[in-house]
Amino acid sequence: MIGTLRMYGVFTCKSFQRAAAYRFDAWTRILGNVIMLFLWGVIWYALYRGKGSVENVPFHSMLSYILISQALQGIHGAGTPLWEIQERVRTGDIAMEMLRPYDYPLRMLFTDLGSILFYFLTAILPIYTIIFLVFKPIMPSTFSQGVLFIVSVILGYLIRYSIELTFGLFTFWLVETGGVEDVFYFSISLFSGSVVPLWFFPNWLEHVALYLPFQGIYFVPNSIFVGQLSGHALWAGLFTQVLWLVLCYALLRFVWVKASKRIVVQGG
């Protein structure tokens, strides 16, 4: 067990070093993140202008929601993008991965952790520390709320990882995957609450979103951070995240097993 963790830890370290070697890429992502943060801040400020709150959500809570959402989008974007996974399948590089003595889905996870750690330490931590000191948005009021937020963030990332890798593996069966990629990113942007919180959705669309796994990626952790989810609703949100993580990871393993057999058949 320790030897296995040490092996996957090497991928994390190598990924961290590779991200450090391409610092320009990290800085461009930081700049893009800050620009998007500014744009959404201006948009929501205009929407809230002259109003104390909208749907019982005050502007300060919305400001915190935007900050956390953009930070999480930056963290998620530091991982391996969907198109790169699809390209490995198209070129056959993934076949070489399967010959090596490790589990490819777990290797991808630990590799992403290295680049995410680098991005968090060099971009998210310093920049958002300054932003929070200057603008003083709403913060978790208790230690337990902060801990549950971190737990929710981890669960949300693992949900996205499972879904994204599953979509990438669909390339084994599809010749053209542009449509699949469009569906994935559209679903993430709409139903995860990354851009518009589910509070502001029409009732019918909110109910649709609540029955999909995407809400667990951004909406649940963001809502915990700003205090819009508390008490029973908070625990229900965490339970929903755990449930969707189990289902999404089970689907990933199922698709991976089927994809592995498909490679063997083609090779024979």
Wavefront OBJ file of the C-alpha trace (Angstrom):
o trace
v 0.000 0.000 0.000
v 2.760 2.457 0.977
v 4.764 1.471 -2.100
v 1.718 2.082 -4.319
v 1.132 5.527 -2.816
v 4.819 6.339 -3.242
v 4.601 5.351 -6.906
v 1.593 7.590 -7.561
v 3.220 10.319 -5.482
v 6.057 10.402 -8.027
v 3.531 11.411 -10.697
v 2.342 14.234 -8.453
v 5.900 15.487 -7.911
v 6.774 15.276 -11.618
v 3.595 17.127 -12.530
v 4.403 19.860 -9.992
v 7.908 20.231 -11.449
v 6.562 20.339 -15.003
v 4.073 23.068 -14.057
v 6.895 25.027 -12.415
v 8.932 24.752 -15.621
v 6.109 26.333 -17.642
v 5.395 29.281 -15.406
v 4.219 31.467 -18.299
v 1.266 29.140 -18.832
v 0.368 29.452 -15.151
v 0.575 33.245 -15.265
v -1.653 33.445 -18.334
v -4.250 31.313 -16.553
v -3.982 33.619 -13.530
v -4.515 36.671 -15.729
v -7.524 35.066 -17.391
v -8.963 34.135 -14.011
v -8.577 37.689 -12.684
v -10.157 39.171 -15.825
v -13.161 36.840 -15.553
v -13.424 37.642 -11.855
v -13.508 41.375 -12.639
v -16.090 40.942 -15.420
v -18.465 38.850 -13.318
v -18.006 41.209 -10.375
v -19.053 44.167 -12.546
v -22.011 42.250 -13.988
v -23.365 41.198 -10.590
v -22.729 44.660 -9.160
v -24.872 46.110 -11.957
v -27.611 43.533 -11.348
v -27.617 44.260 -7.611
v -27.404 48.041 -7.951
v -30.166 49.685 -5.944
v -31.193 46.383 -4.326
v -30.292 45.182 -0.837
v -30.668 41.545 -1.854
v -31.991 39.341 -4.639
v -33.865 36.148 -3.745
v -32.781 36.778 -0.113
v -29.122 36.680 -1.179
v -27.236 39.914 -0.261
v -24.571 41.315 -2.572
v -21.716 40.511 -0.167
v -22.732 36.834 -0.233
v -22.893 36.974 -4.027
v -19.449 38.603 -4.143
v -17.988 35.791 -2.019
v -19.744 33.242 -4.221
v -18.112 34.763 -7.336
v -14.666 34.804 -5.727
v -14.830 31.168 -4.643
v -16.362 30.058 -7.936
v -13.575 31.665 -9.962
v -10.927 30.247 -7.632
v -12.350 26.738 -8.004
v -12.614 27.113 -11.766
v -8.935 28.029 -11.837
v -8.050 24.986 -9.735
v -10.140 22.647 -11.877
v -8.699 24.166 -15.048
v -5.160 23.371 -13.864
v -5.848 19.662 -14.346
v -5.678 17.693 -17.600
v -8.271 19.091 -20.044
v -10.806 16.871 -21.735
v -9.361 17.403 -25.216
v -5.955 16.099 -24.063
v -7.498 12.871 -22.782
v -9.360 12.447 -26.069
v -6.169 13.085 -28.056
v -4.338 10.328 -26.183
v -7.083 7.900 -27.145
v -7.082 9.006 -30.799
v -3.304 8.741 -31.191
v -3.124 5.407 -29.368
v -0.819 6.759 -26.657
v -3.224 5.464 -24.066
v -2.384 1.885 -25.150
v 1.167 2.401 -23.853
v -0.260 3.645 -20.560
v -2.156 0.379 -20.177
v 1.039 -1.651 -20.524
v 2.581 0.035 -17.499
v 2.154 -1.270 -13.933
v -0.325 1.297 -12.694
v -3.990 2.178 -12.960
v -4.456 4.863 -15.620
v -7.449 6.670 -14.024
v -5.581 6.913 -10.709
v -2.406 7.981 -12.484
v -4.369 10.820 -14.099
v -5.746 11.866 -10.719
v -2.357 12.004 -9.000
v -0.798 13.757 -11.998
v -3.489 16.432 -11.882
v -2.893 16.907 -8.155
v 0.670 18.081 -8.860
v -0.331 20.797 -11.324
v -3.256 21.832 -9.121
v -0.979 22.128 -6.086
v 1.428 24.339 -8.032
v -1.407 26.562 -9.275
v -2.887 26.831 -5.787
v 0.410 27.828 -4.139
v 1.547 30.279 -6.820
v -1.762 31.814 -7.919
v -4.815 31.127 -5.796
v -3.249 31.532 -2.364
v -1.394 34.849 -2.864
v -3.886 36.552 -5.189
v -7.044 35.618 -3.313
v -5.461 36.431 0.043
v -4.957 39.992 -1.210
v -8.469 40.114 -2.703
v -10.093 38.949 0.530
v -8.063 41.421 2.599
v -9.046 44.328 0.334
v -12.731 43.574 -0.354
v -13.490 41.737 2.919
v -16.212 39.436 1.523
v -18.186 36.997 3.649
v -16.099 34.191 5.141
v -17.092 30.984 6.957
v -18.209 32.037 10.432
v -17.072 28.867 12.207
v -14.154 26.458 11.969
v -16.497 23.549 11.221
v -18.031 25.481 8.326
v -14.567 26.041 6.862
v -13.661 22.358 7.238
v -16.912 21.218 5.622
v -16.277 23.655 2.775
v -12.859 22.066 2.142
v -14.407 18.583 2.259
v -17.066 19.724 -0.212
v -14.421 21.201 -2.536
v -12.537 17.883 -2.593
v -15.730 15.942 -3.278
v -16.663 18.397 -6.035
v -13.289 18.036 -7.714
v -13.465 14.230 -7.612
v -16.941 14.346 -9.148
v -15.658 16.497 -11.991
v -12.584 14.276 -12.432
v -14.771 11.160 -12.726
v -17.165 12.762 -15.201
v -14.435 14.382 -17.300
v -12.359 11.217 -17.620
v -15.485 9.215 -18.467
v -16.362 11.663 -21.251
v -12.781 11.441 -22.487
v -12.940 7.646 -22.669
v -16.027 7.847 -24.893
v -13.497 8.563 -27.661
v -12.935 4.791 -27.813
v -16.364 4.434 -29.427
v -16.802 7.768 -31.201
v -14.925 8.966 -34.261
v -15.728 12.646 -33.707
v -15.920 13.807 -30.091
v -16.401 17.541 -30.558
v -20.087 17.175 -29.725
v -19.314 15.212 -26.573
v -16.882 17.885 -25.448
v -19.459 20.612 -26.114
v -22.088 18.755 -24.101
v -19.687 18.294 -21.196
v -18.606 21.930 -20.930
v -22.126 23.252 -21.527
v -23.473 21.034 -18.748
v -20.699 22.148 -16.398
v -21.237 25.857 -17.075
v -25.042 25.710 -16.791
v -25.925 23.108 -14.170
v -22.945 23.383 -11.807
v -23.790 26.897 -10.660
v -20.324 28.141 -11.608
v -21.694 31.192 -13.421
v -25.226 31.618 -12.081
v -26.146 30.104 -8.676
v -29.058 27.702 -8.694
v -30.952 30.117 -6.415
v -31.659 32.296 -9.447
v -32.837 29.487 -11.736
v -36.506 29.123 -12.672
v -38.131 26.495 -10.455
v -38.311 23.859 -13.188
v -34.669 24.331 -14.213
v -33.510 24.347 -10.586
v -35.206 20.989 -10.041
v -33.499 19.600 -13.148
v -30.118 20.823 -11.894
v -30.664 19.335 -8.435
v -31.082 15.875 -9.988
v -27.764 16.089 -11.845
v -24.233 15.559 -10.487
v -22.916 18.926 -11.706
v -24.322 20.912 -8.749
v -21.812 19.159 -6.507
v -18.854 20.632 -8.416
v -19.346 24.320 -7.648
v -22.758 25.147 -6.229
v -22.627 23.062 -3.047
v -19.118 24.126 -1.886
v -19.778 27.762 -2.845
v -23.073 27.771 -0.946
v -21.419 26.281 2.133
v -18.700 28.949 2.041
v -21.146 31.870 1.961
v -23.478 30.291 4.523
v -26.440 29.728 2.212
v -26.307 26.033 3.045
v -26.453 25.267 6.755
v -27.923 22.767 9.172
v -29.871 19.934 7.560
v -29.496 21.417 4.059
v -25.698 21.434 4.419
v -25.526 17.770 5.375
v -27.993 16.909 2.621
v -25.724 18.693 0.129
v -22.657 16.770 1.320
v -24.569 13.482 1.200
v -25.654 14.268 -2.358
v -22.021 14.924 -3.297
v -20.884 11.604 -1.807
v -23.701 9.757 -3.564
v -22.890 11.289 -6.939
v -19.171 10.661 -6.447
v -19.828 6.960 -5.850
v -22.080 6.744 -8.916
v -19.767 8.762 -11.197
v -16.671 6.833 -10.125
v -18.487 3.519 -10.614
v -19.443 4.654 -14.128
v -15.828 5.663 -14.806
v -14.534 2.234 -13.750
v -17.203 0.518 -15.868
v -16.322 2.558 -18.964
v -12.608 2.008 -18.330
v -13.039 -1.778 -18.159
v -15.038 -1.758 -21.406
v -12.460 0.500 -23.075
v -9.605 -1.750 -21.941
v -11.257 -4.785 -23.509
v -11.809 -2.835 -26.715
v -8.058 -2.140 -27.007
v -7.282 -5.830 -26.500
v -9.736 -6.822 -29.250
v -8.264 -4.294 -31.670
v -4.728 -5.433 -30.857
v -5.616 -9.029 -31.559
l 1 2 3 4 5 6 7 8 9 10 11 12 13 14 15 16 17 18 19 20 21 22 23 24 25 26 27 28 29 30 31 32 33 34 35 36 37 38 39 40 41 42 43 44 45 46 47 48 49 50 51 52 53 54 55 56 57 58 59 60 61 62 63 64 65 66 67 68 69 70 71 72 73 74 75 76 77 78 79 80 81 82 83 84 85 86 87 88 89 90 91 92 93 94 95 96 97 98 99 100 101 102 103 104 105 106 107 108 109 110 111 112 113 114 115 116 117 118 119 120 121 122 123 124 125 126 127 128 129 130 131 132 133 134 135 136 137 138 139 140 141 142 143 144 145 146 147 148 149 150 151 152 153 154 155 156 157 158 159 160 161 162 163 164 165 166 167 168 169 170 171 172 173 174 175 176 177 178 179 180 181 182 183 184 185 186 187 188 189 190 191 192 193 194 195 196 197 198 199 200 201 202 203 204 205 206 207 208 209 210 211 212 213 214 215 216 217 218 219 220 221 222 223 224 225 226 227 228 229 230 231 232 233 234 235 236 237 238 239 240 241 242 243 244 245 246 247 248 249 250 251 252 253 254 255 256 257 258 259 260 261 262 263 264 265 266 267 268
